[in-house]
């Protein structure tokens, strides 16, 4: 006979083993001669994985360090500050008018994913509109190029899955007022520095269609989009009456942590009631 784990057993092992199941040893794909043999093996493996998860949680308490998401945000913030970028903080609530300036109105694909608070305001689905607003004023008072960035929560009505979440953390940077012939090389330079600091050694820049920007340059790691970049001037600059050459990059921080840790589940690394710094709590 060639009996695999039952669906319930497999789900339990995947849940417990997401931070340590030695899949290369074939345990997740094991086969058995009888159901009794399988069930006995399951009890032994489950017990071992539960003990491993308890040990990880105990180690977290002893280490007393921030979650990986917080550590990454701090490292990237320090990197950008050292490169002359000023960190900004903008409201979590965003006006309908701000979204309209980005072309996001009724009928737009992103419009249906927005959490509306009232008729005029929503939970921000992105950081870019508020950064645009700041750049209008900063370009009047600062010498060029103007370099700013923000890191914070964004919200979209996404189907919860391995690579999506209703609340996620974005880091957006923009450098505006560059010589036009330097934009592409500057984008590549900034992307390389951010990926290196995040611990991502393998990535590619791929030009893809975007529902907001029309065309973006995505940062892709093993088929997973970690962020998107764009170069201006862009038609979206017009409502803000901006005409400066610029580069911008937006990164999903949970996805960066997931990629750096070699995992497959975004939910482990974000704001959660079931995980602590990637470790399962309900063992």
N, C-alpha and C positions, 0 to 999 in steps of 0.2 A: 504493500500500500504506500501511497505518497500523499500524506495528509498535511496541509499547511495550517498555520494558525487560523483560528476562526476570525471572522470580521471584528468581533468585540475584542478578542485578544490582541489582534494586530493594532487596533486603534489604541489600546492601552499601552502597548509596547512603544508605539510611535510617540505617544504623549510623554511617557516616562523617559524615553531614550533620546528625546530631541536635543539634549545637551551632552549625550555621551554614549548612545547605543553604538557598539562597534559594528557597524554595518559591513565593514570589510571582512569581518569574521563570518558573515552569513547568517547571523542570528535572526535577523528580521525575515529572512527568506528560507528559514529552516523547514525541513520536511520530516515527517514521522511515520512510523510503521503502524501506529494505532492512535485512537483518540486518547486513550489512557496515558500513553507515552507522551503525547503532545501536552496534555493538561498538567502532567507532572513537571515537564520541562518549563511550561509557562509559569507555574508557581515558583520555581527556583529562580528563573530569570527576573520575574517581577519583583521578588524579594530583594535580589541583588541591585536592581535599578532603583528601587525605593530607598535602599540604604545609601546608594550613591547620591541621590537627590537630597536626602537629609544632610549628608556630609557637606554638600555644596552650600546649602542654606546656612549651616553652622559656620562655614568658612566666611560667608558674606558678613555675618554678624561680627566675626573677629576682625575682618579687614576694615570694617567701618568706612567704606569709601563710597562716593556717589555712584549711581548707575552708569553703565557704559554710555548711554545717551547723553547724560550730563557731562561726562568726561570728554566726549567727542565735541560737544558744543563749545566747551571751554578751550580745547586745543585749537579748533578752527577759528574761534574768536580771537585768541591770542595771536595766531598766525596772521590774520587779516589786520589786526591792530598794528602789528609789527611792520606790515606792508603799507601802512598809511591810511587804512580804511577806518572810518569813524562808525562806531556802532550806534544805531538809532533804535528807539522804541516807539511804535505806533499803536493806535487803538486796535483791540480785538474786534470791535464792532466796525462794520464798513457800510457806507451809505450806498443806496441804489445808484445814485449819480456817479459814484466812483467806478462801479462796475460797468455802467453804461459807457464810460469813457474808454473802457477796454473792449467795447463791443459786446459785452455780456448783457443781453436783454432777453425778454421772453422769446422762446424759440431757439436760443443758443444752447448747444449741448450741455454746457456747464451750468446754465441757469437752473436746470432741473435738479442739480445736485446741491443747491445752496440751502443752508439752514436760515430761514428768515425769522427774525426776532419780532418785527412788526412790519408795517407797510413800507417803511423807509430804510430799515437797517437789517443787516444780516451778520452772522459770524463769518469772518473773512475766509474766503476759499483760497486766497493767495495773498502774498505780501506786496506784489508789484504796484497796485494802484496807490497805496500810501507812500511808497518810495518815490513814485513819480511826483506826487504832490510836494514832498520834501525837496526833491531836486530842483523844482521850479524856483523855490526860494533860495536854496543854497548856491545855485549858479549865479545869483545876483550878488552874493556877499563873499564867496570863496573864490580863490584862484583855481583855474582849471589845471589838471583834471580834478573833479569832485569824486571822492571815493567814499561810499557808505555801504553798510550792510545791516541786516536785521536777522535775528533768529527767533522763532516763536511758533506757537500753535496755529494751524489752519484747519478748516473743517469742511468736509464734503460728504454728501449722502452717497457713500460708496457701499457696495456689497462687501461685507466683511469677508476677508479671505487671507490667503497666505501673503499677498503683496499689497493689500489695501486696508485702510482703516478710516473710520469716520473722523478721527482726530489724529493729526500727524504734525511733525515738527519740520518746518522749512527753514533753510538758511538761504537768503537771497543777498547777492552783492551786485553793485553796479559801479562802474567807473565811467564817468561821463566827461567829455571834453578832450578826448584823445585825438591824436593825428589819425585820420581815416585809414592810412596805410599800415597802421600798427594794430588795428583792432583784432584781426584774426590771430596774429602771433601772441598778442596779450591774452586773448581768451585761452589759447592753448597753454600758455605759461601759468595762468591762474588755476586752470583745471588740473594741471600736473602737480602743482604745489598742494592743492586741496586734497587730491586723491592720495598723495604720498602721506600727508599728515593723518588722513583717515585710515591708513593701513591698507589701501587698495593698490596692489601692484599691477593688476591686469585690468585694463579698461580700454574702450575705444570711443572715439567721437564719431557719431553717425548723424547725418542729416535726415530729419524726419518731418512729416506734416504735423502741425499743431493746431488745435481748435481755437487757440487764442492768438498766437503769433504768426500763424500761417506756416512758418517753417522754423524749426529750431535745430540746434546741434545737441543731441542727447549724449550723455555720458553713460555708457553701457558696460556692465560687468557680467559676463557669462549669460548674456541674454536678458538681464534685468536692468531696467532703466533706473539709474541712481539720481539723475538730475538732468536739467536742460539748460542750454545756454543760447543766447541770442546776441546779435550785433545790430547796432543802429547807426545812422538814423533809420527809423522804422515808421510805417504808417500809423502805428499806435501812438507815436509821439505827438501827432498833430493836435489832438484835443488839449494837450498840455502846452502847445506852442513851443515845443522844443525842436531844435534842429542840430544838436551836437552829435558827433560820432560817439558811440559808447559800446561797452561790452557788459553783459549781465549773465550771471549764473545762479540758478536755483537748485538747491540740493535737498533731497529728502533724507533727514538725518537717521531715521529708523532704518531706512534701506541701506545706508552706509554702514551702520553697525551690523546689520544682518549679513552684509557681504563680507565685512572684515572678520566676523566670527565664524563664517562658513555655514550659517544656518539657512533655513528655508521659510521661516515663519516670521512675518513682520510683527505679529502681536506680542511676541516674546519681549521685544525691545522697547516698546512704547509705553505710554501711560496705561497701567493695567491693574486689575484686581486679582488676576490669576497668576501673574509672574512677577518676580523681583529680580531686576537686572538679568533677565533671560532665564532665571531659574523657576521651575514650576513650583507653585505653592501648594497645590492640592494633590499631594502625593499619597 
